[in-house]
Amino acid sequence: LETFAEQNVLCPGDFTRLYALVSGGNGPVSYTWSSEPSGFLSNQFNPVVNPLVSTSYTVVVSDGWTSISATVFIEVKQAATTFQISGGGVICQGSNTASVLLSDSETGVEYTLFRNAFPTDFVLPGTGQPLLFVALTLEGQYTISAKLNATSCNAMMDGVAEVIAYNSPLVYAGADQQITLNEAALLQGIVSNGTGSYQYQWNPAYLTLQPQAASTLTVPLAQSTGFLFHAQDQQSGCNSMVDTTFVVVTGGALSLQLFPNPAEACQGSNVLLTALPGGGSGNYEVVWSDKNGDFLGLGTQIS
């Protein structure tokens, strides 16, 4: 009786085939395989095994008159310790990202993030501390594989983090318009790119009759005003950016308002300034200058 394995050294869970080759004897023979640690049984002459720990496989061969036995030892190399995966969640395209957390890590181990069973470019070395994979923008099921550098064995971490991605709504607050003093304007917002179920908001709300409707009349306006419109997708929870429409009110005393975008900015970054004149005839010339009176440009907007 000769016994051997296709591979005698494996990583945990890898497969190899065992063989029991018999010569001599009388008539057909039977095979009975067992293992130590216990848990494996087979009556084939060439079974496939995938041990998680180093294991001895013993086969007993009998021709009905005589029984003989032999053993094959399979060494299982060390793999990385298994830790728990958490995170994922809902992301709104273009406005936020998701992250995946591994509860702990080991030095000497390389951790690779998988999406839908395929490896990604997100690879982190173990630090002995939890690991966070950030800036995930694609929908899918995320898992983590860990390779122990000393043995090149891979181990899948426990759990799955699911990321669900929704489109953020796109809004249009409508074209700018011009009315006369103490008239009301009709605001008509348009929303697209979401699930179709939205919550609307106009600001300043106190100057509109129905601030949470897509279309609303304003109150009678005494001065030019910028109206901000945004929406939230009620199914995904994703918010749109803010769009602005300007209502210019003519008649009465001349007035001027300035709107910065963004309202807060870091030093050295660009800010778009919009001038909103009102009153008078409705025909305006806007001239920009700096604090020293030096000319900067013409028109209602300057960056």
Disulfide bonds with the S-S distance in Angstrom:
Cys11-Cys153 1.99
Cys92-Cys238 1.99
